[in-house]
């Protein structure tokens, strides 16, 4: 069972008619999931998809996402899950063209952006809609996903993939502003799944909840794959908001493992201050939850403590990145330490290095490097970027600054790469700044993340106008709305005369962040003084 195909075979054999997925009123058994995967794989094969081909998935959480992903694996093809919040045709076209996608499994709501992108992607032959209507499928490139379901031989495609084959390409924004395709192999994903199960102490009696988007490696490995590996019932929600539907399902289905980003914990903790809400969360939604897992962004100690106090559930924190499949460290459930993201999971090693890649002693801050079977194969089509991502002795450079203590616990101090975390999603400032530069009235800009009360980050833009130009703040905000996807848009903009710079004329973003933090500490009654 070293490939995703082996994982699915075992899940079908062991799970049988046991419930695999619950989504609203829908219930699917492991046997049904297996049959659907083989059926869709046969349809994709008939459409010309072969081993090594790439097919994208731009889709909200649902059984169809799982079927498409595993059907591609069945053919030895490569799944390319793409963040469905990316809806601008140019950015979609870049990723689809970069990986040479033959098709996209998607939903009607994402069709406008994909149709715009398709015109710039010669390799793209089909957009398979899981919720197609006659109006949408009237366009030649748009087809019904249901048309892919065809009778398939038993055990079809069982041995087509080996553990070193690339199973998925996940795009993550680069500091240059262009997304890079992270190649994850079957072995990367399978070993990370197994090690995550051991660390979180999952058992076959557990029930999982998947509210985090499946395109994100955290949800895919820690929830989807682990649930299949242990044949656990997984409750699926197509979106985090509104929370009421999945909160009700949690109690009804007996969810025991809750995984979310820090912002969800913060929001639930705030709501639970109300007595009725607290009673509902404790006695209904979270009545069987034994532990919560947080990842994708730093978890504030105050958020974890507030959630424990109001809801009664402890939160363990994990850390990693797409390039590590993604889990690298997780807090041992019996030894939660605020301010730390845990210790390495089985098969993962860490070291801290300086700018010359020399290993530092315990307690010294430097760049966190990772080695293990979970580390990516490389970046798709980017051999130079792949080489640059590793130390001379083969350790992945994460770009995060951290420190290890004597017990092997890792604390993340800062992000070496200049990125902003918005609701668990990475936004690189260089990418946003490159788009802002297209405005002919702007001389230069700087983008920084500003912490908010929920422990999330919001994006603020500092803009210097060209000499003689006049531009209102409202016009800039409208420009952002036209150019940027919602989660990448600055929520505030400040027009300044100049940006702070060092002797090499590099913008000192830490100075801009410090200014914003200082403002947030000023008492409300003194801000206008």
Legacy VTK file of the C-alpha trace (Angstrom):
# vtk DataFile Version 3.0
C-alpha trace
ASCII
DATASET POLYDATA
POINTS 529 float
0.000 0.000 0.000
2.624 2.515 -1.091
0.429 4.372 -3.591
-2.921 6.136 -3.489
-4.306 3.273 -5.579
-3.304 0.785 -2.918
-4.849 3.027 -0.282
-8.185 3.070 -2.106
-8.149 -0.698 -2.722
-7.617 -1.377 0.964
-10.293 1.133 1.997
-12.827 -0.580 -0.277
-11.916 -4.045 1.012
-11.961 -3.100 4.693
-14.724 -0.504 4.598
-17.189 -2.155 2.231
-20.697 -0.842 2.896
-19.555 1.220 5.874
-20.259 4.952 5.456
-17.306 6.804 3.974
-18.759 10.266 3.349
-21.652 12.277 4.703
-22.479 15.551 2.977
-25.861 17.013 3.849
-28.361 14.274 3.056
-25.880 12.347 0.880
-24.241 9.217 2.246
-21.704 7.137 0.326
-20.114 3.859 1.361
-16.495 2.948 0.744
-17.686 0.449 -1.872
-19.611 3.200 -3.674
-16.634 5.557 -3.606
-14.399 2.821 -5.037
-16.877 1.984 -7.814
-17.254 5.650 -8.748
-13.484 6.156 -8.931
-13.072 3.216 -11.306
-16.020 4.397 -13.399
-14.672 7.964 -13.739
-11.176 6.619 -14.450
-12.550 4.584 -17.349
-14.259 7.701 -18.695
-11.086 9.751 -18.447
-9.141 6.985 -20.175
-11.679 7.003 -22.999
-11.187 10.784 -23.269
-7.475 10.211 -23.873
-6.015 10.809 -20.399
-2.892 8.668 -19.952
-0.166 8.099 -17.389
1.717 11.295 -16.650
-0.993 13.601 -18.052
-2.204 16.491 -15.900
-5.838 17.324 -15.139
-6.800 20.200 -12.837
-9.505 20.204 -10.161
-11.141 23.556 -9.397
-13.932 22.438 -7.107
-15.389 22.875 -3.660
-15.303 19.998 -1.187
-17.408 17.044 -2.212
-17.310 13.362 -3.178
-16.727 14.408 -6.811
-13.431 16.043 -5.807
-12.299 12.748 -4.272
-13.504 10.688 -7.239
-11.710 12.906 -9.751
-8.443 12.913 -7.783
-8.346 9.138 -7.284
-9.549 8.427 -10.835
-6.532 10.307 -12.143
-4.300 8.339 -9.801
-5.879 5.156 -11.171
-4.540 6.076 -14.605
-1.141 7.113 -13.326
-2.092 10.665 -14.273
-1.418 13.724 -12.115
-4.095 15.649 -10.223
-3.640 19.432 -10.097
-5.905 20.810 -7.344
-6.200 24.598 -7.727
-7.458 27.094 -5.188
-11.030 27.843 -6.294
-10.679 31.367 -4.877
-8.371 32.136 -7.801
-10.859 33.298 -10.410
-8.892 35.758 -12.522
-8.427 34.257 -16.022
-4.789 35.320 -16.334
-3.660 33.590 -13.151
-5.698 30.475 -13.909
-4.260 30.414 -17.422
-0.726 30.660 -16.068
-1.137 27.535 -13.900
-3.086 25.524 -16.467
-0.605 26.402 -19.203
2.397 25.790 -16.948
1.378 22.218 -16.132
-0.084 21.555 -19.579
-3.476 20.544 -18.201
-5.645 18.503 -20.572
-8.841 19.299 -18.723
-10.436 20.651 -15.545
-12.992 19.081 -13.235
-15.009 21.991 -11.903
-18.375 23.569 -11.028
-20.545 26.105 -12.808
-19.665 28.952 -10.441
-16.022 28.811 -11.569
-16.798 28.574 -15.275
-16.397 32.298 -16.162
-12.762 32.452 -15.051
-11.940 29.080 -16.586
-13.511 29.952 -19.936
-11.408 33.096 -19.987
-8.324 31.034 -19.184
-9.129 28.320 -21.735
-8.603 30.720 -24.614
-4.961 31.028 -23.529
-4.334 27.310 -22.908
-3.853 25.302 -26.110
-3.548 22.012 -24.219
-6.952 22.358 -22.538
-9.539 20.118 -24.193
-12.418 19.931 -21.701
-14.031 21.533 -18.663
-16.003 18.772 -16.923
-18.819 20.254 -14.834
-20.174 18.250 -11.918
-23.301 20.457 -11.827
-23.791 21.186 -15.516
-26.983 22.618 -16.989
-28.038 22.668 -20.679
-27.017 26.324 -20.937
-23.469 25.671 -19.774
-22.773 22.540 -21.794
-23.817 24.295 -25.009
-20.215 25.502 -25.289
-17.939 22.982 -27.065
-15.254 22.798 -24.369
-17.781 22.304 -21.539
-18.858 18.742 -20.805
-20.773 16.933 -18.098
-18.696 15.163 -15.464
-21.424 12.523 -15.369
-20.529 11.600 -18.951
-17.223 10.254 -17.673
-18.941 7.548 -15.624
-18.635 4.357 -17.648
-18.475 0.644 -16.847
-14.952 -0.250 -15.739
-13.130 -3.551 -15.231
-12.728 -4.723 -11.637
-9.351 -3.717 -10.142
-8.836 -1.383 -13.108
-5.502 0.462 -12.974
-4.432 -1.102 -9.700
-0.705 -1.297 -10.471
-0.243 1.523 -12.967
1.522 3.856 -10.494
4.624 3.342 -8.379
5.488 5.200 -5.188
8.036 7.484 -6.846
5.547 8.734 -9.455
4.167 12.238 -9.072
0.590 12.002 -7.788
-0.221 15.695 -7.576
0.999 19.164 -8.465
-0.032 21.881 -6.023
0.599 25.490 -6.950
2.047 27.781 -4.336
2.881 31.429 -4.991
6.566 32.284 -5.282
8.434 35.335 -4.114
8.900 36.287 -7.758
5.148 36.622 -8.075
4.697 33.515 -10.251
3.113 30.334 -8.834
5.341 27.263 -8.634
3.994 23.736 -9.030
5.005 21.541 -6.093
5.370 17.917 -7.217
4.232 15.457 -4.545
4.739 11.745 -5.104
2.602 8.846 -3.928
5.284 8.098 -1.346
5.300 11.705 -0.115
1.557 11.614 0.526
1.348 8.077 1.888
4.186 8.416 4.398
2.836 11.767 5.580
-0.591 10.215 6.045
0.778 7.312 8.103
2.940 9.537 10.300
0.090 11.979 10.898
-2.157 9.138 12.064
0.478 8.012 14.580
1.046 11.488 15.963
-2.604 12.519 16.256
-3.392 9.065 17.710
-6.301 8.410 15.364
-8.190 5.142 15.800
-10.768 3.278 13.728
-13.470 4.581 16.058
-12.878 8.199 15.080
-15.098 10.345 12.856
-13.559 13.259 10.962
-14.907 16.572 9.687
-13.620 18.202 6.487
-14.526 21.888 6.371
-11.107 22.994 5.141
-10.838 23.084 1.322
-9.609 19.843 -0.216
-7.344 21.718 -2.632
-5.259 22.597 0.441
-2.677 19.973 1.349
-3.594 20.192 5.059
-7.167 19.024 4.441
-6.185 16.457 1.820
-3.523 14.639 3.825
-4.707 15.118 7.410
-8.401 14.505 6.734
-9.168 12.847 3.397
-6.245 10.415 3.222
-6.221 9.566 6.923
-9.961 8.854 6.813
-9.506 6.457 3.898
-6.509 4.806 5.536
-8.502 3.916 8.680
-11.904 3.657 6.917
-13.302 6.479 9.035
-16.560 8.249 8.362
-15.787 11.746 7.073
-18.361 14.530 7.302
-17.850 16.955 4.396
-18.874 20.587 4.091
-18.523 22.514 0.830
-17.672 25.705 2.748
-16.646 26.936 6.196
-19.290 29.663 6.222
-21.998 29.573 7.295
-21.000 27.204 10.125
-24.487 26.236 11.296
-24.993 23.301 8.843
-21.717 21.566 9.658
-21.964 22.322 13.370
-25.283 20.469 13.440
-23.853 17.552 11.443
-20.925 17.309 13.849
-23.185 16.379 16.714
-25.513 14.191 14.652
-22.631 12.178 13.138
-20.460 12.030 16.270
-17.374 13.854 14.952
-14.355 13.171 17.179
-11.564 14.950 15.290
-11.930 18.643 14.492
-9.328 20.294 12.258
-9.350 23.955 11.309
-7.251 27.063 10.827
-6.742 29.423 13.805
-9.327 31.903 12.533
-12.103 29.293 12.848
-11.092 28.519 16.428
-11.010 32.245 17.223
-14.478 32.801 15.752
-16.009 29.830 17.574
-14.328 30.885 20.818
-15.799 34.365 20.506
-19.258 33.007 19.774
-19.018 30.622 22.730
-18.837 33.512 25.156
-22.617 33.580 24.824
-24.160 31.015 27.165
-26.549 29.533 24.601
-23.829 29.203 22.007
-21.464 27.617 24.505
-24.149 25.125 25.522
-24.818 24.249 21.876
-21.130 23.756 21.083
-20.438 21.685 24.173
-23.542 19.509 24.317
-24.234 19.109 20.622
-21.553 20.062 18.103
-18.448 19.217 20.131
-19.946 16.645 22.475
-17.738 13.826 21.150
-14.751 15.805 19.891
-11.701 14.660 21.815
-9.111 16.908 20.249
-8.751 19.783 17.807
-5.942 20.225 15.305
-4.794 23.610 14.026
-2.539 24.315 11.082
-1.803 26.504 8.026
-1.166 29.631 10.139
0.226 30.493 13.601
-2.121 29.742 16.500
-2.192 32.419 19.192
-1.930 31.071 22.745
-4.883 33.263 23.743
-7.032 31.660 21.026
-6.137 28.124 22.123
-6.782 28.923 25.785
-10.087 30.675 25.093
-11.293 27.718 23.034
-10.302 25.280 25.758
-12.044 27.372 28.424
-15.293 27.905 26.542
-15.689 24.753 24.427
-13.638 22.333 26.516
-11.451 21.007 23.700
-7.656 21.166 23.628
-5.964 22.222 20.399
-2.763 20.678 19.131
-0.811 22.649 16.569
0.962 21.437 13.470
3.410 23.062 11.103
4.594 22.367 7.614
4.265 23.577 4.056
2.999 22.318 0.743
6.519 21.143 -0.064
6.388 18.769 2.953
3.070 17.134 1.943
2.361 19.178 4.238
2.869 17.975 7.836
6.359 18.275 9.335
5.702 18.792 13.054
2.736 18.265 15.364
2.384 18.897 19.074
2.159 15.572 20.957
-1.419 15.469 22.331
-0.226 14.827 25.881
2.304 17.670 25.979
0.817 20.838 24.519
3.140 23.839 24.812
1.927 27.279 23.812
4.247 29.067 21.418
5.551 25.838 19.896
4.355 23.923 16.822
5.398 20.537 18.155
8.100 18.028 17.357
8.899 16.285 14.051
6.552 13.452 13.095
7.954 9.992 12.301
10.368 10.014 9.373
10.944 13.775 9.484
14.127 15.513 10.617
14.720 19.190 11.306
17.733 21.403 11.594
18.270 25.143 11.946
20.845 26.815 9.704
22.335 30.265 9.230
22.580 32.160 5.941
25.653 30.096 4.986
23.709 26.857 5.615
25.783 26.045 8.709
23.795 24.118 11.307
23.119 26.105 14.472
23.017 24.882 18.054
19.803 24.339 19.998
18.268 27.612 21.059
19.705 29.608 18.162
17.406 31.165 15.592
17.825 30.483 11.900
16.103 29.051 8.861
14.228 25.803 9.470
15.270 22.977 7.138
13.449 19.659 6.668
14.487 16.226 5.483
12.282 13.153 5.104
10.096 11.022 2.844
7.469 13.762 2.934
9.659 16.306 1.114
8.571 17.157 -2.438
10.175 15.805 -5.568
10.673 19.372 -6.798
8.980 22.220 -8.641
7.313 21.356 -11.932
9.462 22.468 -14.861
11.750 24.572 -12.654
15.062 22.759 -12.093
16.863 25.924 -10.954
14.158 26.838 -8.441
14.188 23.237 -7.215
17.961 23.321 -6.672
17.682 26.653 -4.879
15.057 25.215 -2.514
17.542 22.729 -1.045
20.759 23.066 0.920
23.960 21.692 -0.536
23.498 18.536 1.543
19.898 17.968 0.418
17.691 19.527 3.116
14.603 21.526 2.107
14.907 25.194 3.032
11.486 26.241 4.323
11.969 29.998 4.396
10.701 30.084 7.992
12.843 31.348 10.845
12.618 29.192 13.945
14.360 27.700 16.959
14.556 24.180 18.418
14.639 23.570 22.155
16.319 20.716 24.022
13.184 18.534 23.744
13.000 18.915 19.979
10.061 21.345 20.064
10.014 23.880 17.250
9.007 27.517 17.651
8.467 29.603 14.512
9.736 33.153 15.042
9.130 34.802 11.710
8.762 34.171 8.004
11.913 34.625 6.025
9.922 34.655 2.836
7.805 37.753 2.666
4.347 36.236 2.672
1.067 37.041 4.352
-1.358 34.446 5.727
-5.011 35.302 5.040
-7.417 32.777 6.542
-4.821 30.049 6.198
-3.993 30.898 2.576
-0.613 32.244 1.501
-0.399 35.608 -0.219
3.010 36.759 -1.399
3.428 40.514 -1.396
5.573 40.502 -4.547
2.687 39.085 -6.545
0.258 41.734 -5.307
2.821 44.519 -5.770
3.439 43.428 -9.354
-0.245 43.878 -10.154
-0.417 47.235 -8.362
2.508 48.409 -10.504
0.246 48.174 -13.550
-1.530 51.325 -12.370
0.099 54.192 -14.337
-0.353 56.617 -11.415
1.657 54.570 -8.919
5.394 55.001 -8.475
5.921 52.149 -6.018
4.096 50.189 -3.352
4.633 47.865 -0.422
2.251 45.230 0.908
2.331 44.022 4.510
0.229 41.787 6.721
-1.371 43.398 9.750
-2.599 41.115 12.594
-6.236 41.572 13.528
-8.132 40.738 16.708
-9.006 37.244 15.474
-5.359 36.248 15.053
-5.681 36.479 11.273
-3.794 38.859 9.017
-5.291 41.542 6.817
-3.449 43.098 3.907
-2.485 46.750 3.899
-0.977 48.611 0.960
1.358 51.580 1.194
1.426 53.498 -2.072
3.660 56.255 -3.412
2.094 58.176 -6.306
4.035 59.449 -9.287
4.924 63.124 -9.134
1.984 65.331 -10.076
-0.573 62.495 -9.894
-3.665 62.712 -7.730
-5.534 59.550 -6.796
-8.215 59.085 -4.153
-8.172 56.146 -1.767
-11.561 54.992 -3.106
-10.135 54.802 -6.634
-7.255 52.653 -5.411
-9.626 50.274 -3.620
-11.685 49.951 -6.819
-8.480 49.189 -8.733
-7.685 46.395 -6.263
-11.162 44.924 -6.716
-10.698 44.812 -10.476
-7.205 43.319 -10.399
-7.101 40.957 -7.424
-8.982 37.942 -6.122
-10.847 38.673 -2.897
-8.409 37.049 -0.470
-5.436 38.880 -2.030
-6.942 42.368 -1.914
-5.606 44.997 0.496
-8.290 45.868 3.029
-6.693 49.254 3.619
-4.428 51.561 1.660
-2.328 54.501 2.775
-0.900 57.020 0.315
2.553 58.059 1.546
5.281 60.406 0.323
7.963 57.714 0.520
8.665 54.199 1.764
11.303 53.442 4.425
14.388 51.870 2.825
17.823 50.650 3.787
21.140 51.656 2.251
20.546 49.282 -0.643
17.153 50.925 -1.276
15.272 47.819 -0.206
11.912 48.631 1.369
11.910 47.975 5.124
8.594 46.197 5.446
9.265 45.344 9.069
9.258 49.102 9.735
5.848 49.426 8.098
4.537 46.507 10.139
5.942 48.026 13.306
4.148 51.291 12.596
0.847 49.453 12.221
1.380 47.493 15.423
2.181 50.722 17.255
-1.063 52.240 15.984
-3.051 49.262 17.255
-1.622 49.772 20.747
-2.772 53.406 20.969
-5.896 53.722 23.162
-9.007 54.486 21.120
-9.608 57.806 22.901
-6.092 59.004 21.959
-6.003 58.002 18.283
-7.546 61.247 17.090
-5.714 63.453 19.561
LINES 1 530
529 0 1 2 3 4 5 6 7 8 9 10 11 12 13 14 15 16 17 18 19 20 21 22 23 24 25 26 27 28 29 30 31 32 33 34 35 36 37 38 39 40 41 42 43 44 45 46 47 48 49 50 51 52 53 54 55 56 57 58 59 60 61 62 63 64 65 66 67 68 69 70 71 72 73 74 75 76 77 78 79 80 81 82 83 84 85 86 87 88 89 90 91 92 93 94 95 96 97 98 99 100 101 102 103 104 105 106 107 108 109 110 111 112 113 114 115 116 117 118 119 120 121 122 123 124 125 126 127 128 129 130 131 132 133 134 135 136 137 138 139 140 141 142 143 144 145 146 147 148 149 150 151 152 153 154 155 156 157 158 159 160 161 162 163 164 165 166 167 168 169 170 171 172 173 174 175 176 177 178 179 180 181 182 183 184 185 186 187 188 189 190 191 192 193 194 195 196 197 198 199 200 201 202 203 204 205 206 207 208 209 210 211 212 213 214 215 216 217 218 219 220 221 222 223 224 225 226 227 228 229 230 231 232 233 234 235 236 237 238 239 240 241 242 243 244 245 246 247 248 249 250 251 252 253 254 255 256 257 258 259 260 261 262 263 264 265 266 267 268 269 270 271 272 273 274 275 276 277 278 279 280 281 282 283 284 285 286 287 288 289 290 291 292 293 294 295 296 297 298 299 300 301 302 303 304 305 306 307 308 309 310 311 312 313 314 315 316 317 318 319 320 321 322 323 324 325 326 327 328 329 330 331 332 333 334 335 336 337 338 339 340 341 342 343 344 345 346 347 348 349 350 351 352 353 354 355 356 357 358 359 360 361 362 363 364 365 366 367 368 369 370 371 372 373 374 375 376 377 378 379 380 381 382 383 384 385 386 387 388 389 390 391 392 393 394 395 396 397 398 399 400 401 402 403 404 405 406 407 408 409 410 411 412 413 414 415 416 417 418 419 420 421 422 423 424 425 426 427 428 429 430 431 432 433 434 435 436 437 438 439 440 441 442 443 444 445 446 447 448 449 450 451 452 453 454 455 456 457 458 459 460 461 462 463 464 465 466 467 468 469 470 471 472 473 474 475 476 477 478 479 480 481 482 483 484 485 486 487 488 489 490 491 492 493 494 495 496 497 498 499 500 501 502 503 504 505 506 507 508 509 510 511 512 513 514 515 516 517 518 519 520 521 522 523 524 525 526 527 528
